[in-house]
Structure formats: C-alpha cells, structure tokens
Amino acid sequence: MFSTGQWVFAALFLLVFIVIIIRSYRKDKELHARNYKGVAWVGIVFTIFIVMLLIIKYILKD
C-alpha cells in the first residue's frame, strides 16, 4: 500500500511536527498563563450549561 520511502517520510514528518509543537508550547506557556487567567472558569460554566440543557431535554422528552 505505501512504499518504504513514504513510511519514512511520514515518521520523520510526525516526529518533526511533534517537536515543533512542544517547543512552541513551552515558548508560549508563560505568555498564556498571563493572558488567559480566567479561561478555566469559562470552560466550567460552559460545561455546566451544556449539561443543564441535556438534563432539560431528557426531562421534557417524557
């Protein structure tokens, strides 16, 4: 299905891509901690809202 060269290219591409993503994340980690302090609360509230909608849906389904 795939040649050996294609497998080697895919493996090297994946390895380099992962390394670049990790380096970028480490570089921007401090900046993100400073700029996105309240994001966790927004995620929690959004999750609670979705759960409440699902509960209402199943209650009104009957």
N, CA, C and O of each residue as an XYZ file, in Angstrom:
248
protein
N       0.830     -1.178      0.000
C       0.000      0.000      0.000
C       0.884      1.255      0.000
O       0.742      2.103     -0.881
N       1.779      1.383      0.958
C       2.715      2.507      0.997
C       4.125      1.973      0.814
O       4.454      0.876      1.266
N       4.949      2.765      0.145
C       6.343      2.360     -0.033
C       7.131      2.678      1.231
O       6.663      3.407      2.106
N       8.326      2.121      1.310
C       9.191      2.360      2.468
C       9.533      3.839      2.594
O       9.581      4.373      3.702
N       9.770      4.495      1.478
C      10.086      5.917      1.493
C       8.935      6.758      2.046
O       9.162      7.735      2.760
N       7.709      6.376      1.716
C       6.556      7.111      2.234
C       6.415      6.916      3.741
O       6.062      7.853      4.457
N       6.688      5.709      4.222
C       6.622      5.457      5.672
C       7.696      6.250      6.410
O       7.445      6.802      7.482
N       8.892      6.302      5.831
C       9.986      7.058      6.448
C       9.631      8.549      6.472
O       9.822      9.219      7.487
N       9.119      9.058      5.363
C       8.721     10.461      5.313
C       7.636     10.757      6.349
O       7.716     11.764      7.052
N       6.636      9.903      6.449
C       5.548     10.118      7.410
C       6.082     10.108      8.838
O       5.680     10.942      9.649
N       6.980      9.181      9.157
C       7.540      9.097     10.507
C       8.365     10.339     10.828
O       8.232     10.909     11.911
N       9.209     10.758      9.901
C      10.032     11.948     10.128
C       9.170     13.207     10.223
O       9.417     14.068     11.068
N       8.171     13.311      9.367
C       7.274     14.457      9.411
C       6.566     14.516     10.758
O       6.505     15.580     11.373
N       6.033     13.397     11.225
C       5.338     13.345     12.506
C       6.274     13.719     13.652
O       5.890     14.477     14.542
N       7.485     13.198     13.637
C       8.454     13.493     14.686
C       8.792     14.984     14.712
O       8.778     15.602     15.777
N       9.092     15.558     13.563
C       9.445     16.975     13.494
C       8.246     17.841     13.898
O       8.410     18.837     14.602
N       7.046     17.463     13.454
C       5.843     18.216     13.801
C       5.623     18.223     15.307
O       5.327     19.271     15.880
N       5.763     17.075     15.956
C       5.577     16.984     17.406
C       6.619     17.814     18.139
O       6.291     18.495     19.111
N       7.862     17.768     17.695
C       8.925     18.555     18.327
C       8.630     20.050     18.203
O       8.810     20.796     19.165
N       8.181     20.489     17.037
C       7.874     21.905     16.842
C       6.705     22.330     17.719
O       6.734     23.416     18.298
N       5.682     21.498     17.829
C       4.526     21.822     18.670
C       4.948     21.924     20.138
O       4.522     22.843     20.837
N       5.771     21.001     20.607
C       6.224     21.025     22.008
C       7.063     22.277     22.276
O       6.883     22.933     23.301
N       7.968     22.608     21.371
C       8.805     23.797     21.562
C       7.960     25.071     21.554
O       8.200     25.981     22.348
N       6.980     25.137     20.665
C       6.107     26.318     20.611
C       5.300     26.442     21.892
O       5.135     27.542     22.419
N       4.799     25.332     22.394
C       4.017     25.364     23.628
C       4.869     25.845     24.793
O       4.433     26.700     25.564
N       6.065     25.312     24.930
C       6.945     25.728     26.031
C       7.324     27.202     25.921
O       7.443     27.895     26.931
N       7.511     27.668     24.709
C       7.874     29.063     24.497
C       6.726     29.993     24.908
O       6.972     31.049     25.491
N       5.494     29.621     24.615
C       4.338     30.474     24.876
C       3.645     30.179     26.200
O       2.638     30.816     26.511
N       4.146     29.241     26.982
C       3.481     28.829     28.220
C       3.312     29.992     29.204
O       2.231     30.178     29.762
N       4.357     30.757     29.413
C       4.302     31.884     30.350
C       3.350     32.977     29.846
O       2.596     33.561     30.624
N       3.393     33.240     28.556
C       2.520     34.245     27.967
C       1.056     33.838     28.115
O       0.219     34.675     28.451
N       0.738     32.584     27.874
C      -0.637     32.102     28.003
C      -1.102     32.146     29.459
O      -2.263     32.460     29.723
N      -0.232     31.841     30.389
C      -0.602     31.887     31.804
C      -0.966     33.311     32.225
O      -1.840     33.509     33.068
N      -0.301     34.287     31.641
C      -0.570     35.681     31.964
C      -1.858     36.186     31.310
O      -2.630     36.907     31.942
N      -2.093     35.817     30.064
C      -3.204     36.383     29.299
C      -4.526     35.640     29.449
O      -5.583     36.223     29.208
N      -4.493     34.382     29.837
C      -5.712     33.577     29.862
C      -5.989     33.043     31.262
O      -6.186     31.842     31.440
N      -6.005     33.930     32.256
C      -6.186     33.510     33.651
C      -7.565     32.922     33.912
O      -7.658     31.906     34.600
N      -8.645     33.514     33.393
C      -9.995     33.099     33.732
C     -10.619     32.107     32.764
O     -11.820     31.850     32.840
N      -9.848     31.556     31.877
C     -10.393     30.668     30.856
C     -10.956     29.386     31.464
O     -11.930     28.843     30.943
N     -10.384     28.901     32.523
C     -10.874     27.668     33.147
C     -12.309     27.851     33.643
O     -13.135     26.948     33.507
N     -12.601     29.003     34.212
C     -13.959     29.256     34.707
C     -14.961     29.327     33.559
O     -16.088     28.848     33.690
N     -14.570     29.905     32.464
C     -15.456     29.965     31.300
C     -15.755     28.550     30.811
O     -16.896     28.245     30.464
N     -14.761     27.699     30.781
C     -14.960     26.305     30.374
C     -15.870     25.550     31.319
O     -16.713     24.764     30.885
N     -15.703     25.786     32.613
C     -16.544     25.113     33.613
C     -17.996     25.565     33.463
O     -18.905     24.735     33.466
N     -18.219     26.867     33.333
C     -19.576     27.389     33.183
C     -20.208     26.869     31.891
O     -21.383     26.503     31.885
N     -19.458     26.833     30.818
C     -19.972     26.324     29.550
C     -20.361     24.855     29.669
O     -21.410     24.450     29.167
N     -19.526     24.055     30.329
C     -19.833     22.635     30.523
C     -21.094     22.460     31.366
O     -21.938     21.623     31.046
N     -21.231     23.236     32.433
C     -22.434     23.171     33.269
C     -23.663     23.542     32.443
O     -24.708     22.906     32.577
N     -23.554     24.552     31.600
C     -24.671     24.972     30.759
C     -25.096     23.850     29.815
O     -26.289     23.583     29.669
N     -24.135     23.195     29.177
C     -24.445     22.094     28.260
C     -25.105     20.941     29.010
O     -26.067     20.353     28.516
N     -24.600     20.612     30.194
C     -25.190     19.543     30.995
C     -26.615     19.902     31.390
O     -27.502     19.049     31.356
N     -26.838     21.142     31.761
C     -28.199     21.572     32.117
C     -29.143     21.453     30.919
O     -30.285     21.021     31.075
N     -28.681     21.829     29.733
C     -29.507     21.675     28.538
C     -29.850     20.210     28.276
O     -30.983     19.894     27.913
N     -28.892     19.329     28.455
C     -29.153     17.899     28.254
C     -30.148     17.369     29.281
O     -31.019     16.568     28.943
N     -30.025     17.807     30.529
C     -30.952     17.371     31.568
C     -32.365     17.857     31.247
O     -33.322     17.091     31.355
N     -32.498     19.110     30.856
C     -33.806     19.652     30.492
C     -34.390     18.887     29.301
O     -35.589     18.611     29.264
N     -33.556     18.555     28.350
C     -34.003     17.819     27.168
C     -34.597     16.475     27.584
O     -35.675     16.106     27.119
N     -33.902     15.740     28.458
C     -34.384     14.419     28.859
C     -35.604     14.516     29.789
O     -36.440     13.612     29.784
N     -35.725     15.570     30.572
C     -36.891     15.755     31.435
C     -38.129     16.043     30.574
O     -39.198     15.480     30.815
N     -37.986     16.908     29.585
C     -39.122     17.292     28.749
C     -39.449     16.261     27.672
O     -40.495     16.340     27.027
N     -38.561     15.302     27.481
C     -38.777     14.271     26.467
C     -39.977     13.395     26.819
O     -40.683     12.945     25.917
N     -40.224     13.145     28.088
C     -41.323     12.274     28.525
C     -42.655     12.893     28.424
O     -43.656     12.261     28.762
